[in-house]
């Protein structure tokens, strides 16, 4: 199965291509900031510190929507790393 890396400040999290595509799609639906984050991911750029809280919010909402099991480990790993980036002292 093909994977696509999502670059963060400390690491890159590999997602299955379908998970990545869904992340990009969901971000693109979240207004101008989400569209920029979606574009940055498609261009293989790291997410900016300004984008990370919105992406973390999206991941939290997505996980609540589908449940932890359906969310999957790669997306959960991305959510945890994103949380660590947004809240470094938590």
Steps between C-alpha positions, in 0.01 A plus 500: 500500500634843405571749776539876507698679770356795693788721610500651848773690679649194672401209279315377194194281550422253219133469410338257259414676176126482572544648850717776356247575226220521758709734719567728203131493403379580852751783537396654168143527634602704807526847352806698384737370770403142428540553126855632556587208728352259244710660224815488714448129563447435131824686425678290766570801723507477877197640676565844649461574873197714410332211318557233764223596748239488222634168372502360855140615543407326175672177608325509840162555335567226244595251773184582699293463184624154399622357833852407610509161327386627161732802531803271486849508644672718236242778540514459879880531484465816291250639752734427793802656327291801400385535861862490619591772248207722599533439876873438561470522881192279537 
